[in-house]
Amino acid sequence: MTPLERRSSISLALIFALRMLGLFLVLPVFALEARKYPGGDDPALVGLAMGIYGLTQAVLQLPLGMASDRFGRKRVIVLGLLVFAAGSLLAALADSLTGLLLGRALQGAGAVSAAVTALLADQTRDAVRTKAMALVGGSIGLMFAVALVAAPVLTAHIGLAGLFGLTFALALAGVAVVLWWVPAESAAHKNAPRGSVADVWRNPDLLRLNLGVFVLHTVQLSMWVAVPAMLVQAGLTKDHHWQVYLPAVVLSFVAMGGLFALERRGRLRGALLGAIALVLLVQLGLGVLAVSGAMPTLWVLGPLMFLFFCGFNALEASQPSLVSRMAPSQVRGAALGSYNTLQSLGLFAGGALGGALVKWAGAPGLFATTAALTALWLVLTWPLRPVGRNTGGGH
């Protein structure tokens, strides 16, 4: 990477990290803490308050991605972070579950993922873009692991309102990073002709990648409806689950070197298909454990989590990198907006599907479904055409 590419990658990854840390800190404790608010005795309303973020984010990812094509990336990112901060403040000041729900909905309206990834794509060459996207994906994975460790401790001292207050401060820190550290946008991009979102949806390979991120996040969230219970069965109490997650996440980052090596050899398509196959293998492994009725052990669950995060992190890096390469530069924001919309819908669908499947079909039914979805994804992604990379100048 050039110094400018490093600065852009690190600063934009930091924006993701600050935003996602605030979100992840709330997730492990929200369902329990929300019960303490007036109206918290309604499980359906608690679930809606938790999931509404993903729904409003899904609705606004594409419009804000397209707005970044037209009005500039940094302007849209700052606006989105301010909306996210306002939602966090509203949730911090809430005195009822309805107030929490409105705050969460407003948080989701600050949907800046598409604009941030589009700006990263604008400021990096094809040759290093997967590495840049991996830095963003790695920052998200690391924040997830940090949140699992920190959330229970912080909640004991400052409560759920305090966590939302901290999220508000982190969002404002993200605004400062955009204004004073992220490199300026190029005039070439600002003056480029504008395309249509229809150009995105007519491209079959972009549709495959959109389907891929939807399935990936549906499977990820569905899994986590059952995996914590399996860890408890294996003898690990809830407040110690990070002892499995954190090593699995960190070691999976080390394994990412294999992805970069394959990309340098022009084999990114093979790496992508291999990562999907890894996710499928994990679903099958968890399914066998669930069907057998045998007591799961950490010696089995630990390696399965490691393999899952290897596949997940590789896909989180390679798929948006491919979207940014395949999409014409004039609709890059719209293409990544569509991609992030499907990602958010996958998170929403995963929570709903996972809960329903565990309730009606148990863990075996859940993992049979996630395995079937992943297998279908692998088949539909197989025809993906390899995309060459431009090793020349920036964009």
N, C-alpha and C positions, 0 to 999 in steps of 0.2 A: 504493500500500500504506500501511496505517496503521503507526505505529512498532512495534506488537506483531506485526503480520504480517511486517514486515521482520526483526525479531529472530528470530521463529520460522523464517522461510525461510532466513536466513543460518546460524543455529545448526544446523538440521537438515541443510542442505547441507554444512556443515563435518563433521558426523558421517559422512555418506556419503563425503566426500572423504578423511578420515583412514582409514576402513576400506578404501576402494577403492585408495588409494595403496599400502597394504601389499600388497594382492592383486596389483595390476598390476606392482609392482616385481619380484615373483617370476616372473611369467609369461614374460617374454622370455628368461630365463636358466635356467629350471627344468630343461628337458629336457637341456641340456648339463651343468649342475652336478650333477644327480641321478646321472649316470653315475659320478661319483667315489665314491659310497657303496657299501658292500657290497650286492650284489643289483642294482646299477645297470646291469648288462650285459643285463638283461631289458627290451627295449623295451616289451613289453606292460604290465609292472608299472610302468614309468616313466609310460606314458600313463595308467594307472589312478590312480596317485598324483597326477597333474596334474588329472584330470577328476573324481575322487571328491568334491572340494569342491562341484561343481555338483549332484551327485546327492544328497548329504546335505542341501544347502540346499533342493533341490526338495521333498524329503520333509517338511521342517519349516517351510517358509514358511507354509502354510495353518494348521497347528496353532498356530504362534506368532502369526499374524495374528488368529485367533479368540481366543486367550488375551488379546491386547491389547484386544479388545472387552469381555472379561469382567473382567479384572484391572487394566486401565489400560495406556496406551501406554508411559509412561516406565519403569515397572517391568519390562516385557518387554524394552524396548530395552537397559536396563542389564544384565539377565540375559544377553541375547544377545551383547552386546559382551564380557562377562566370559568366556563360553564361547569366543568367537572368540579372545580373548587367550590362553586356556588352550591352545587348539589351536596357536596361533602359538608359544607357549613350548615345547610338546611337539615341534614340528617343529624349533625352534632347537636343542634338546638331542638330537635324534635322531642315532644313530650308524649307521643302516642305512636302506635304502629303505623297509622295512616301517615303521620309526618315522616317516619322512616321510609315508607314506600315512595312518597313524593320525592324525598331526597335521593333515593336510589335511582328513580326514574330520571331525575335531572343529571345525576352523575353519568348515566349512560348516554345522555344527549351530547356529552362532550366526546364524541367519537372521532378521535384524531389518529387512530392506527393507520388508516389508509394514507393520510397526508404525510405522516412521519416516514412510512416505508417508501412512499413515492419520492420524498425529498432525498432519502438515503440512496435510492436508485438513481436519481438525477446526479448525485455528487460522487458516485463511484463507477469505475469501469466494470464491464461485464466480467473481466478476468478475476476481480476480487469481490464481486457482489455477494456471492454465496458466503464468503468469509465475513463480510459486513453484516449480512442477515443473521449469520450464526452468532455474532456478537450480541445482536438484539435478542435473539431467541435464548441465548445463554443468560443474558441479564434477567429475562423473565423467569427462567427456570430457577436461577439462584434466588431471586426474590421470593419465589414460591417456597423454597426450602427455608429461607430466613423467616418468613412469616409463620410457618408451621412451628418453629422454635419460639419465636418472640410473642406470638398472639396471646397464648394463655397467660404469660407473665405480665404483659402490658395490660391485658383486660383486668387482671386482679388489682392493678393499681389505678387505672384511669377509666375503666369501664368502656362500654360500647361507644358512648358519646365522645370519650377521649380519643378513641381510635379514629372516629370520623374527623375530629379536630386535627389529629396528626395527618390524616389524609389530605385535609384542606391545606395544611402547611407544605406538604410534599408537592401538591399540585402547583402552588405558587413558586416553589423552588424550580419546578419544571419550566415555568414561564421565564424565570430568570436565565435558565440555561439556553432557551431558545433565543432570547434577546441578546445575550452577551457572549455565547460560546459557539452556537451553531453557525457554520460558515454562511455567508450571504448566498442567495439564489443567483443563478446566472441570468443575465439579460436575455440570452438565447432562448431559455425556456419560457420566460415571461412573454416574449414576442412570437412564440411558435403558433402555427395555425391550430385551431381546436377541432378535435374529432367528435364523433358521436358515441354514446354508450352502446348503440347497436353494433358498432365495430367490435366491441368486446364480446358480446353474446353471440356473434356469428362465428367466432373462432372456436373450433371443436377442442383444441388443446387447452385453451383457457377455461373452457367448460369442464374439462377433465380435472384441472387443478382446483377449480371452484368446488366440484364434487368432492375432491380429495380432502380439502380442509374442512368441509362440512362433516364428512364421515370421521375424520381424525378427532375432531372435538366432540362429536356425538359419542364416539367410543370412549374417549378419555373421561368425560364427565359421567357416563354410564358406569364405567369401571369403578369409579370412586364411590359409588353407592354401595358396592359390595366389598371392595378391597380392605377398607378399614376394619370391617367386622372379621375378615380373615386374619388380619394381623393380631387382633385381639384374641382370636381362637388359638393363634400360634404362641400366645403368652406375652404379647407386648401391649401394655396399657396405652390408652389413647394419647396421653401426654408424652409418650416415648416413640411414637410412630416416626418422628423425624430421624431417629437413629437408623431407619431403613431408607427413608426418602433422601436424606442429605448425601450419604455416600453414593447412592445410586445416581443422583443428579450430577454430582461432582465427577465421578468416574466416567459418566456418559459424555461429559465435556471433553475429557481426555481422548475418548474414542472418536470424537469428531474429526481428528486428524486424518482418519481414513477417508472421510467424505471429501476433504480438500484434495487428498492425493488422487482420488478417482476423478474429481472435477478437472484437475490439471491434465489428466490423461484423456479428457473428453468423454468420460463415462458417467456423467451426472445422471442420465436416464437410468442406468443400471443401479446407481446408488439409491435413486428414488424408489425404484421397484424393490430393491433389497430392503429398504427401510419399511415399506409397506408389509413385506413378507415377515419382518421382525415383529411388527405390531400384531399380525395375524398369529404368529407362533405363540406370542404371549397370551392372546385370547384363548387359543386352544389349550395352552398349559393351565390357565386358570379354570377353564371349563372342565378339564380332566380332574383337577383337584376338587371342584365343586360336586361333580357327578359321583366321584369315588366315595365321598363321605368320610374320607380319611382326614385326620387332624392335620391341617397345614403346618408346616414348619418354616422358620425364618431362613433355613438353608435352601429352601425352594423358593419362597416368596421374594427373598432378597435378590437373587439372580434374575428372576422374572421382572422385577421392578427395574433393574439395571438394563435389561434388554429392551424393556418398553421405553425407557427414557432415551436410550441410544436411537431407536427408531423415531421416537417423537421429536427429539431435537434435530435429527437429520432432516426430517420432513419440514419442521418449522423454519429451517434455514434454506432448504433447496426449493420448496414450492413457491414462496414469494419471490425468490430470486428468478425463477423461471417465468413467473407472471410478468415481472418487470422487463425481462428480455423479450418476451413474445409480444407484449403490447406496444403499439406505436407510441412514441414519446408524448404525442399530443393527447393521448387518452390514458396515460399511465396512472393518473390519480383515479380515473373512473374504473380502470381494470383492478387496481388494488382495493378500491372501494367495494367493488363487487365481491372480490375475494374475502375481504374482512366482514362483509355482510353475511356471507355464507359461514364464516368462522363463528360469528356471534349467534347465528341461527343454530349452528351445531351445538354450541354450549347450552342454549335454551332447550333444544330437542333432547340432548343427552341427559339433562336433569330430569325432564319429564319422562323420557323413555326408561331410564334406569330405575326411577322410583316405581313406575308402573310394573315393569318386568319383575323386579324383586318381590313386589307385593303379590303378583298373580302367578309367577312361574319360578320364583326363587332364583338363587345364584346360578344354577345350571341353565335355566332359561335365559338369564341375562347374558352369560358368556357365549351361549349358542348363537344368540342374536348378534352380539358384537363381532363374533368370528364370521358369521355369514355376511354382515355388512362389509367387513374388511376384505373378505374374499371377493365380493362383488366389485369393490373399489380396485383391487389388484387387477382383475380381468378388464375392467373398463379403462384403466390407465395404461395397460400393456401397449396399445397402439400409439402412445405418445411419441411424437417425432422428436428426435434429438435436436437441441437448439445450440447452434454454434455461439461462441462468445467472442466479443470484440476485445482484443487486447490493447487496442489503441487508446486514444484520449478519452476524457470524461464525456458527460452528456449535458 
